[in-house]
Amino acid sequence: MKIHVKEDAMSGKTTIPKGEYSVSLQTDSQQINLIAGGKTLKLVATKRRATSQVRTTSINFYSGGGKSWSLVVNTPKNGEWIAMIEYSASVIKK
């Protein structure tokens, strides 16, 4: 599945340039990977306790209020994982 990041953002210490990204989950390294243009960005993910079992993998990318966004991946076997993304004008452009 894909998400669209509308402007430069940060997740922890990882800078995320604007664009469209494919999302994949790496449970062994506790990361959510964003893949675009031959580059892979690795975001630190936290496992959350799922309140219900899901039958298919789903990815949700939604606003948590203000400049904070949540990237949530639900999988049948690995549960629910979340990474926080912060839009900010102070993102250093390289």
Buried (B, 14 or more C-beta within 10 A) or exposed (E): EEBEBEEBBBBEEBBBBEBEBEBBBBBEEBBBBBEBEEEBBBBBBEEEEBEEEEEEBEBEBEEEEEBEBEBBBBBEEBBBBBBBBBBEEEBEEE
